[in-house]
Amino acid sequence: MSIRRWNIGEGLENWVRKRYIVLLDELGDEKFTAEKAEAILRSRGLEIENINKLISVLRKKGLLRAEPDPNDARKAIYSFIFPSKLESAGTPGKDEILRLLKKCADLIRTAVDYKVLLLFLFYKAVSDKWEKIKENYEKEGHSEEEAFLLTNSEYIELYDENEKKLYTWNEVMKTENIGEIGNAIKKISSMNENLDRLEKLAEVLGFFGFISDENRHIIGKIIQEFNSYDFSDVSYDVLGDAYQWILSYFAPEKAKEGETYTPREVIKLLVNLLDVEDGSKVLDPACGSAAMLIEAYNHVKEKNGGKEVSVELVGQERNEIMAIIARMNAILHGVENCRIEIGDSLLNPKFDEADYVIANPPWNQDGYDEEDLGTCPIKQAYNTFVSGGYPPESSADWAWIQLMLYHARKKVGIVLDQGALFRKGKEAEIRKGFVEKDLIEAVILLPEKLFYNVTASGIIMILNRNKPEDRRGKILFINASNEYVPHPSVRRLNTLSRENIEKIVDAYRRFADIEGFSRVVDKSEIAANDYNLNVTLYVMLNEEKEEIDIFREFQELKELEKERQDVMMRVEQYIMEIARAG
């Protein structure tokens, strides 16, 4: 049975469907008699008392056509009807892909982890692009085997040279065993070094258990949806957007389970603030799905007029599942120079210096005090800017700041909880050292309700070891708490519009005072405030002033006083009448 035909039998009773699939697989486009169909079913142990009853059901469902037997007018010749949808597939646009994913999300919502959609999208998209590249090599005169090997080298490996076996989506869909989808994922994982944990991802997500006869009807519908489209000519930007959509679509409900997701608008703001240049190396030590790294790449590409750029991306992620998702994300975005490491960056970073370091690390992460950081291989990172700069056990925020700046040649952009700006104790000592050494360039207060897992406002801190002369000894504070619009799809959340982002970025680049929005503060004033970096301490929002018409207000007051006197007179009259009656 061809996997791509599973969905054809949807809606049939089980006894009909089983026999239909066997006959379809055995006969394909071939014309046949009732007797031949009966013999095939008998050979497969699926004999039936009345073959004509089966034929009648299939004809009513529009799956079988009949024509007179030229050799015997009393009999009929049959052939299967294939849905035209399987014959060709079009190139989808962004909206079509999102509709496809929403349909599939509804299908799997309660059956398996939503991230299995990442595997389906990834597998289908890279397979279609692989086949397109292979076809181009064949058009150039290469043999099929040469085209396979050249495509492996140029893109990713989907052809096993030793087994002489192809593992593309379309090839696997020709097989009889439903488990071949899972086997293909395992094989792709073993053949590609940068996808070596793909099998682990599929295992953790429950993908292999999901690919079973029990879920055949769901899988058939998912395959039917994906088979509707050819992804070979879909741009990497559109595929990347679809990939990010899968992660963001479930973010509100997954936030309740502890998953974190940085809204794309916050990432855009942070990347625009850093303004990465072509030829740069960008590092994210808490990279998650690599969204920040990819946005940095896209930012440079856009500045370069869409032309290819030379940007090196490096990320590290403690969660190995997110690390493989990050690698898949980079591939779907067409980003080649992207390396994702797995491990705890605070204790064992597997990266060296970069021009720009960017991250939204876990806020208030506990378990990283002097006992841990003072004995790790990278302990110098926590002693370079402040001697003994170990944070309290309750929050690693300032450990992340130090680690990132230690590895930055130019600038650092980090998203944090507000508490990092004003908490006392050990964090206050580290904060003082950073202010005195003039390492902080800007602090931006974000609006509340931007993040799925916290309602409080976050902050962005920009650090720079080599400030321009006119910015030395100063820190720019931006109060952007009112720069938001309602989220388009999650009622309880806010988001940043393009205008909001542009206003914040413009204020940062101008490094100027804007009443009620931004203020350049000398570090002596910050020292006088005991090195408290709370943005509202330096920039208060402009309150809307209500204009008061004194004359009108006075007239209204006089009228109220007259009304009061009238009421008092009536009350006095009532009391007098009651007294007389008594």
C-alpha positions as CSV (number, residue, x, y, z in Angstrom):
1,M,0.0,0.0,0.0
2,S,1.3,3.5,-0.8
3,I,1.3,5.7,2.2
4,R,0.2,8.7,0.1
5,R,-3.1,6.8,-0.6
6,W,-4.1,6.2,3.0
7,N,-6.4,9.2,3.0
8,I,-8.4,7.9,0.0
9,G,-10.2,5.3,2.1
10,E,-11.3,7.7,4.7
11,G,-15.0,7.4,5.5
12,L,-15.3,3.7,4.5
13,E,-16.4,1.0,6.9
14,N,-13.4,-0.9,8.2
15,W,-14.1,-4.1,6.3
16,V,-14.4,-2.2,3.0
17,R,-11.4,-0.1,3.6
18,K,-9.0,-3.0,4.3
19,R,-10.0,-4.7,1.1
20,Y,-10.0,-1.5,-0.9
21,I,-6.4,-0.7,0.1
22,V,-5.2,-4.2,-0.8
23,L,-6.8,-4.1,-4.2
24,L,-5.6,-0.6,-4.9
25,D,-2.1,-1.6,-4.0
26,E,-2.1,-4.7,-6.1
27,L,-4.0,-3.4,-9.1
28,G,-3.2,0.3,-9.3
29,D,-4.3,1.6,-12.7
30,E,-4.9,-1.9,-14.1
31,K,-8.4,-2.9,-15.3
32,F,-9.8,-6.0,-13.6
33,T,-12.7,-8.3,-13.3
34,A,-14.7,-9.2,-10.1
35,E,-13.2,-12.7,-10.3
36,K,-9.6,-11.3,-10.3
37,A,-10.4,-9.0,-7.3
38,E,-11.9,-12.0,-5.4
39,A,-8.8,-14.1,-6.1
40,I,-6.4,-11.3,-4.8
41,L,-8.4,-10.9,-1.6
42,R,-8.4,-14.7,-1.1
43,S,-4.7,-14.8,-1.5
44,R,-4.3,-12.1,1.2
45,G,-6.7,-13.9,3.6
46,L,-9.4,-11.4,3.1
47,E,-11.9,-13.5,1.1
48,I,-15.4,-12.2,1.1
49,E,-18.8,-13.9,0.7
50,N,-20.1,-11.5,-1.9
51,I,-17.5,-9.6,-4.0
52,N,-20.3,-7.7,-5.7
53,K,-21.3,-6.1,-2.4
54,L,-17.8,-4.7,-2.0
55,I,-17.8,-3.5,-5.7
56,S,-21.2,-1.8,-5.2
57,V,-20.0,0.2,-2.1
58,L,-16.8,1.4,-3.9
59,R,-18.8,2.5,-6.9
60,K,-21.2,4.4,-4.8
61,K,-18.3,6.2,-3.1
62,G,-16.9,7.2,-6.5
63,L,-13.8,5.1,-6.1
64,L,-14.5,2.6,-8.9
65,R,-15.7,2.8,-12.5
66,A,-17.3,0.1,-14.6
67,E,-17.4,-0.6,-18.3
68,P,-18.8,-3.5,-20.3
69,D,-16.5,-6.5,-20.8
70,P,-15.9,-6.7,-24.6
71,N,-15.7,-10.5,-24.3
72,D,-18.8,-11.0,-22.3
73,A,-21.6,-8.5,-22.3
74,R,-23.0,-10.0,-19.1
75,K,-19.9,-9.0,-17.1
76,A,-18.1,-5.7,-16.3
77,I,-14.5,-4.5,-16.3
78,Y,-13.5,-2.3,-13.4
79,S,-10.8,0.3,-12.7
80,F,-10.0,2.6,-9.8
81,I,-10.7,6.3,-9.8
82,F,-7.9,8.4,-8.2
83,P,-8.6,11.8,-6.7
84,S,-7.1,14.5,-8.9
85,K,-5.7,16.2,-5.8
86,L,-3.0,13.6,-5.7
87,E,-1.9,14.1,-9.3
88,S,-0.4,17.5,-8.9
89,A,0.6,20.0,-6.2
90,G,0.9,23.7,-6.4
91,T,3.4,26.1,-4.7
92,P,1.7,27.5,-1.6
93,G,2.0,31.1,-0.3
94,K,2.4,32.0,3.3
95,D,-1.3,32.2,4.0
96,E,-1.9,28.8,2.4
97,I,0.8,27.2,4.5
98,L,-0.6,28.7,7.7
99,R,-4.0,27.4,6.9
100,L,-2.5,24.0,6.2
101,L,-0.7,24.1,9.6
102,K,-3.9,25.2,11.4
103,K,-5.8,22.2,9.9
104,C,-3.0,19.8,11.0
105,A,-2.8,21.4,14.4
106,D,-6.5,20.7,14.9
107,L,-6.0,17.1,13.9
108,I,-3.2,16.4,16.3
109,R,-4.1,18.7,19.2
110,T,-4.9,15.9,21.7
111,A,-3.1,13.1,20.1
112,V,0.6,14.1,20.4
113,D,2.9,17.0,21.1
114,Y,2.2,19.9,18.8
115,K,5.9,20.1,17.8
116,V,5.5,17.0,15.6
117,L,4.2,19.5,13.0
118,L,7.7,20.8,12.9
119,L,8.9,17.4,11.8
120,F,6.2,17.1,9.1
121,L,6.9,20.6,7.8
122,F,10.6,20.1,7.9
123,Y,10.6,16.7,6.2
124,K,8.3,17.7,3.4
125,A,9.9,21.0,2.7
126,V,13.5,19.8,2.6
127,S,12.5,16.8,0.5
128,D,10.8,19.0,-2.1
129,K,13.8,21.3,-2.2
130,W,16.2,18.4,-2.4
131,E,14.3,16.9,-5.4
132,K,14.3,20.3,-7.2
133,I,18.1,20.6,-6.8
134,K,18.5,17.0,-8.0
135,E,16.4,17.6,-11.1
136,N,18.5,20.6,-11.9
137,Y,21.7,18.5,-11.8
138,E,20.0,15.9,-14.1
139,K,19.1,18.7,-16.6
140,E,22.8,19.6,-16.6
141,G,23.6,16.1,-17.9
142,H,24.5,14.3,-14.7
143,S,23.4,10.7,-14.2
144,E,20.8,10.0,-11.5
145,E,23.4,8.7,-9.1
146,E,25.6,11.7,-9.7
147,A,22.7,14.0,-9.1
148,F,21.9,12.3,-5.9
149,L,25.4,12.7,-4.5
150,L,25.8,16.3,-5.7
151,T,22.5,17.2,-4.0
152,N,23.6,15.5,-0.8
153,S,26.7,17.6,-0.9
154,E,24.9,20.9,-1.7
155,Y,22.0,20.6,0.6
156,I,21.4,17.9,3.2
157,E,21.8,14.1,2.8
158,L,18.6,12.3,1.9
159,Y,20.2,9.6,-0.3
160,D,22.2,6.7,1.3
161,E,25.0,6.0,-1.0
162,N,25.8,2.6,0.6
163,E,22.3,1.3,0.6
164,K,21.5,3.0,-2.8
165,K,18.3,4.1,-1.1
166,L,16.4,7.4,-1.3
167,Y,14.7,8.9,1.8
168,T,12.8,11.8,0.4
169,W,9.1,12.3,1.4
170,N,7.8,11.2,-2.0
171,E,9.9,8.1,-2.1
172,V,9.0,7.0,1.5
173,M,5.3,7.6,0.7
174,K,5.5,4.8,-1.9
175,T,6.2,2.2,0.8
176,E,3.7,-0.2,2.4
177,N,4.8,0.1,6.0
178,I,3.5,3.0,8.0
179,G,6.6,2.8,10.2
180,E,8.8,3.8,7.2
181,I,8.2,7.5,8.0
182,G,9.8,7.0,11.4
183,N,12.6,5.0,9.9
184,A,13.3,7.8,7.4
185,I,13.5,10.3,10.2
186,K,16.0,8.1,12.0
187,K,18.1,7.6,8.8
188,I,18.2,11.4,8.0
189,S,19.3,11.9,11.6
190,S,22.2,9.4,11.2
191,M,23.3,10.7,7.8
192,N,23.5,14.4,8.7
193,E,25.9,15.6,11.4
194,N,24.0,18.8,12.1
195,L,20.7,16.8,12.5
196,D,22.2,14.1,14.7
197,R,19.6,14.6,17.4
198,L,16.6,14.6,15.1
199,E,15.9,11.1,16.1
200,K,16.0,12.1,19.8
201,L,13.6,15.0,19.1
202,A,11.1,12.6,17.3
203,E,11.4,10.2,20.2
204,V,10.8,12.8,22.9
205,L,7.8,14.3,21.0
206,G,6.2,10.9,20.8
207,F,6.5,10.9,17.0
208,F,7.4,7.3,16.7
209,G,4.5,6.2,18.9
210,F,2.2,8.5,16.9
211,I,3.2,6.8,13.6
212,S,1.1,3.7,14.2
213,D,-1.9,1.9,12.7
214,E,-4.0,3.3,15.6
215,N,-3.5,6.8,14.3
216,R,-3.6,5.9,10.6
217,H,-6.6,8.0,9.9
218,I,-5.0,11.2,11.5
219,I,-1.7,10.6,9.7
220,G,-3.5,10.0,6.4
221,K,-5.2,13.3,6.7
222,I,-2.0,15.1,7.6
223,I,-0.2,13.6,4.6
224,Q,-3.1,14.5,2.4
225,E,-2.8,18.1,3.5
226,F,0.9,18.2,2.9
227,N,0.7,16.4,-0.4
228,S,-1.5,19.2,-1.6
229,Y,1.5,21.4,-2.0
230,D,5.0,21.5,-3.5
231,F,7.4,23.3,-1.3
232,S,10.4,23.3,-3.7
233,D,9.9,26.9,-4.8
234,V,8.7,28.3,-1.4
235,S,11.1,30.9,-0.2
236,Y,13.1,30.3,2.9
237,D,11.6,33.4,4.5
238,V,8.0,32.0,4.1
239,L,9.1,28.5,5.4
240,G,10.9,30.1,8.3
241,D,7.8,32.2,9.1
242,A,5.7,29.0,9.0
243,Y,8.1,27.3,11.3
244,Q,8.0,30.2,13.8
245,W,4.2,30.2,13.6
246,I,4.1,26.6,14.9
247,L,6.1,27.6,17.9
248,S,4.1,30.8,18.5
249,Y,0.6,29.4,17.9
250,F,0.8,27.2,20.9
251,A,2.9,29.6,23.0
252,P,0.0,30.9,25.2
253,E,-1.1,27.4,26.4
254,K,2.5,26.0,26.6
255,A,3.6,28.9,28.7
256,K,1.4,27.5,31.5
257,E,3.6,24.4,31.3
258,G,6.8,26.4,31.7
259,E,7.8,26.8,28.0
260,T,9.2,30.2,27.1
261,Y,8.8,32.0,23.8
262,T,10.2,35.4,23.0
263,P,7.7,37.3,20.9
264,R,9.0,38.1,17.4
265,E,8.4,41.8,17.8
266,V,10.7,41.9,20.9
267,I,13.3,40.1,18.9
268,K,13.0,42.6,16.0
269,L,13.4,45.5,18.5
270,L,16.5,44.0,20.0
271,V,18.1,43.2,16.7
272,N,17.4,46.7,15.4
273,L,18.9,48.2,18.5
274,L,22.2,46.3,17.9
275,D,22.1,46.9,14.1
276,V,24.4,44.0,13.2
277,E,26.7,44.6,10.2
278,D,27.7,42.3,7.4
279,G,30.7,40.2,8.2
280,S,29.8,40.0,11.9
281,K,29.7,37.0,14.2
282,V,26.6,36.8,16.4
283,L,26.2,34.7,19.5
284,D,23.2,33.7,21.5
285,P,24.1,31.6,24.6
286,A,20.5,30.8,25.4
287,C,19.3,30.4,21.8
288,G,16.1,28.4,22.2
289,S,14.8,27.9,18.6
290,A,17.5,30.3,17.2
291,A,14.9,32.9,16.4
292,M,17.2,35.8,17.5
293,L,20.1,34.5,15.5
294,I,18.0,34.1,12.4
295,E,16.5,37.6,12.9
296,A,20.0,39.0,13.1
297,Y,20.8,37.3,9.8
298,N,17.7,38.6,8.1
299,H,18.4,42.1,9.4
300,V,21.8,42.1,7.8
301,K,20.4,40.6,4.6
302,E,17.6,43.3,4.4
303,K,20.2,46.0,4.9
304,N,22.2,44.5,2.0
305,G,19.2,44.7,-0.4
306,G,18.4,41.0,-0.1
307,K,21.8,39.9,-1.4
308,E,23.7,37.1,0.2
309,V,25.6,38.1,3.3
310,S,28.5,36.8,5.4
311,V,27.2,36.5,8.9
312,E,28.4,33.7,11.3
313,L,25.8,32.5,13.8
314,V,26.6,30.6,16.9
315,G,24.1,29.5,19.6
316,Q,24.1,27.3,22.7
317,E,21.1,25.8,24.3
318,R,20.8,23.6,27.4
319,N,17.7,21.8,26.2
320,E,18.8,19.3,23.5
321,I,15.3,19.2,22.1
322,M,15.2,22.9,21.5
323,A,18.8,22.7,20.1
324,I,17.7,20.4,17.3
325,I,14.7,22.5,16.6
326,A,17.1,25.5,16.3
327,R,19.1,23.5,13.7
328,M,16.0,22.6,11.7
329,N,14.9,26.3,11.9
330,A,18.2,27.5,10.5
331,I,17.9,25.0,7.6
332,L,14.3,26.0,6.7
333,H,15.4,29.7,6.8
334,G,18.2,28.9,4.3
335,V,20.9,29.9,6.8
336,E,24.0,27.9,6.2
337,N,26.6,29.3,8.6
338,C,24.9,28.5,11.8
339,R,26.3,26.3,14.6
340,I,24.2,25.2,17.5
341,E,25.9,23.7,20.6
342,I,24.2,21.8,23.5
343,G,25.1,22.5,27.1
344,D,24.9,24.9,30.0
345,S,26.4,28.2,28.8
346,L,26.9,29.6,32.4
347,L,29.0,26.7,33.4
348,N,30.5,25.3,30.2
349,P,30.3,27.6,27.2
350,K,31.2,25.9,23.9
351,F,31.8,29.2,22.1
352,D,34.4,31.9,21.9
353,E,34.2,35.7,21.3
354,A,31.6,37.2,18.9
355,D,31.0,40.7,17.7
356,Y,27.5,40.8,19.0
357,V,25.9,38.8,21.8
358,I,22.2,38.6,22.1
359,A,19.8,36.6,24.3
360,N,16.6,36.3,26.3
361,P,17.9,34.0,29.0
362,P,15.7,32.4,31.6
363,W,14.7,35.1,34.1
364,N,15.6,34.8,37.7
365,Q,17.2,31.4,37.1
366,D,18.3,29.9,40.4
367,G,21.1,27.5,41.3
368,Y,24.1,29.6,40.1
369,D,26.0,31.1,42.9
370,E,29.7,31.2,43.9
371,E,29.8,27.6,44.7
372,D,28.9,26.7,41.1
373,L,30.4,29.6,39.1
374,G,33.5,29.9,41.2
375,T,34.8,26.5,40.2
376,C,33.6,26.2,36.6
377,P,36.0,26.4,33.6
378,I,34.7,29.9,32.7
379,K,34.9,31.5,36.2
380,Q,37.1,34.4,34.8
381,A,33.9,35.7,33.1
382,Y,32.5,36.4,36.6
383,N,35.6,38.1,37.8
384,T,36.6,40.3,34.9
385,F,34.3,43.3,35.4
386,V,33.6,42.9,39.1
387,S,35.9,40.9,41.3
388,G,33.9,38.0,42.7
389,G,30.9,39.0,40.6
390,Y,28.9,35.9,41.6
391,P,25.2,36.5,41.7
392,P,22.9,35.2,44.5
393,E,21.6,31.7,44.3
394,S,18.1,33.0,43.7
395,S,18.8,34.7,40.4
396,A,21.4,34.3,37.6
397,D,20.5,37.5,35.7
398,W,23.8,39.2,36.4
399,A,25.7,36.0,35.6
400,W,24.2,36.1,32.1
401,I,25.1,39.7,31.7
402,Q,28.7,39.1,32.7
403,L,29.0,36.0,30.5
404,M,27.6,37.8,27.5
405,L,29.8,40.9,27.8
406,Y,32.9,38.8,28.4
407,H,32.4,37.2,25.0
408,A,31.4,40.4,23.2
409,R,33.8,42.4,21.1
410,K,31.2,45.1,20.4
411,K,27.7,45.1,22.0
412,V,25.4,43.0,24.1
413,G,21.6,43.1,23.9
414,I,19.8,41.2,26.6
415,V,16.1,40.8,27.7
416,L,15.6,40.6,31.5
417,D,13.2,40.9,34.3
418,Q,12.9,44.4,35.8
419,G,14.2,43.2,39.2
420,A,17.8,43.0,37.8
421,L,17.8,46.8,37.8
422,F,17.1,47.4,41.5
423,R,17.5,44.3,43.6
424,K,19.8,44.7,46.6
425,G,22.6,42.5,48.0
426,K,25.1,40.9,45.7
427,E,23.3,42.1,42.5
428,A,23.6,45.7,43.7
429,E,27.4,45.3,44.1
430,I,27.7,43.9,40.5
431,R,25.5,46.7,39.2
432,K,27.7,49.3,40.9
433,G,30.8,47.8,39.2
434,F,29.1,47.9,35.8
435,V,28.0,51.6,36.2
436,E,31.4,52.7,37.5
437,K,33.2,51.0,34.6
438,D,30.8,52.6,32.2
439,L,29.7,49.3,30.5
440,I,25.9,50.0,30.3
441,E,24.8,52.1,27.3
442,A,21.0,51.9,27.6
443,V,18.1,50.5,29.6
444,I,14.7,50.2,28.1
445,L,11.5,49.5,30.0
446,L,9.1,47.4,27.8
447,P,5.3,47.4,28.0
448,E,3.6,44.9,30.2
449,K,1.9,41.8,28.9
450,L,4.3,41.3,26.0
451,F,5.4,37.8,27.1
452,Y,3.2,34.7,27.2
453,N,4.4,33.4,30.5
454,V,4.7,36.6,32.6
455,T,2.5,39.7,32.7
456,A,5.1,42.0,34.2
457,S,7.1,44.4,32.1
458,G,10.5,43.2,30.9
459,I,13.5,45.3,30.1
460,I,16.2,45.4,27.4
461,M,19.7,46.3,28.4
462,I,22.4,47.3,25.9
463,L,26.0,47.0,27.0
464,N,29.0,48.4,25.2
465,R,32.7,48.0,26.1
466,N,33.7,50.8,23.7
467,K,31.1,53.6,24.0
468,P,31.5,56.5,21.6
469,E,33.0,59.6,23.3
470,D,29.7,61.5,23.5
471,R,28.1,58.6,25.4
472,R,30.8,58.0,28.0
473,G,29.9,58.4,31.6
474,K,26.2,58.3,30.7
475,I,23.3,55.8,30.4
476,L,20.2,56.3,28.3
477,F,16.9,55.4,29.9
478,I,13.9,54.8,27.7
479,N,10.4,54.4,29.2
480,A,8.6,52.6,26.5
481,S,5.9,51.2,28.8
482,N,3.2,52.9,26.8
483,E,4.5,51.8,23.4
484,Y,2.2,48.9,22.5
485,V,-0.9,47.9,20.6
486,P,-3.4,45.1,21.6
487,H,-2.2,41.6,20.4
488,P,-4.1,40.7,17.3
489,S,-5.0,37.1,18.4
490,V,-4.4,36.8,22.2
491,R,-6.8,39.1,23.9
492,R,-4.9,39.3,27.2
493,L,-1.6,40.3,25.6
494,N,0.0,43.3,24.0
495,T,2.5,43.5,21.2
496,L,4.8,46.1,19.6
497,S,3.8,47.7,16.3
498,R,6.3,48.7,13.7
499,E,5.8,52.4,14.8
500,N,6.5,51.4,18.4
501,I,9.7,49.7,17.4
502,E,10.9,52.6,15.2
503,K,10.2,55.1,18.0
504,I,12.3,53.2,20.5
505,V,15.2,52.5,18.1
506,D,15.2,56.2,17.0
507,A,15.5,57.4,20.6
508,Y,18.4,55.0,21.2
509,R,20.3,56.1,18.1
510,R,19.7,59.8,18.8
511,F,20.8,59.2,22.5
512,A,18.8,62.3,23.4
513,D,16.3,63.5,26.0
514,I,12.6,63.2,24.9
515,E,10.2,64.5,27.6
516,G,8.3,61.7,29.1
517,F,10.0,59.0,27.0
518,S,13.8,59.1,27.2
519,R,16.6,60.7,29.2
520,V,20.4,60.6,29.2
521,V,21.6,60.3,32.8
522,D,25.1,61.0,34.1
523,K,26.5,58.1,36.2
524,S,27.0,60.5,39.1
525,E,23.2,60.8,39.4
526,I,22.9,57.0,39.3
527,A,25.5,56.7,42.0
528,A,23.5,59.2,44.1
529,N,20.6,56.8,43.7
530,D,22.6,53.9,45.1
531,Y,23.1,52.5,41.6
532,N,19.4,51.8,41.2
533,L,18.7,51.5,37.4
534,N,14.9,51.4,37.7
535,V,13.8,53.3,34.6
536,T,10.8,55.0,36.2
537,L,13.3,56.6,38.7
538,Y,14.7,58.6,35.8
539,V,11.9,58.9,33.2
540,M,8.3,59.4,34.2
541,L,5.6,59.1,31.6
542,N,3.9,62.4,30.6
543,E,0.4,62.4,32.2
544,E,-2.3,63.9,30.1
545,K,-3.2,67.3,31.6
546,E,-6.8,68.1,31.8
547,E,-7.7,71.7,30.9
548,I,-10.0,73.3,33.5
549,D,-12.4,76.1,32.8
550,I,-12.4,77.9,36.1
551,F,-15.4,80.1,35.3
552,R,-17.5,77.1,34.2
553,E,-16.5,75.1,37.2
554,F,-17.5,77.9,39.5
555,Q,-20.9,78.3,37.9
556,E,-21.5,74.5,38.3
557,L,-20.5,74.8,41.9
558,K,-23.0,77.6,42.5
559,E,-25.7,75.6,40.9
560,L,-24.9,72.6,43.1
561,E,-25.0,74.8,46.1
562,K,-28.4,76.2,45.1
563,E,-29.7,72.6,44.7
564,R,-28.4,71.7,48.1
565,Q,-30.2,74.6,49.7
566,D,-33.5,73.7,48.0
567,V,-33.2,70.1,49.3
568,M,-32.5,71.3,52.8
569,M,-35.6,73.6,52.7
570,R,-37.8,70.7,51.6
571,V,-36.4,68.4,54.3
572,E,-37.0,71.1,56.9
573,Q,-40.7,71.5,55.8
574,Y,-41.2,67.7,56.0
575,I,-39.8,67.7,59.6
576,M,-42.1,70.6,60.6
577,E,-45.2,68.9,59.2
578,I,-44.3,65.6,61.0
579,A,-43.9,67.6,64.3
580,R,-47.3,69.3,64.0
581,A,-49.0,66.1,63.2
582,G,-47.6,64.5,66.3
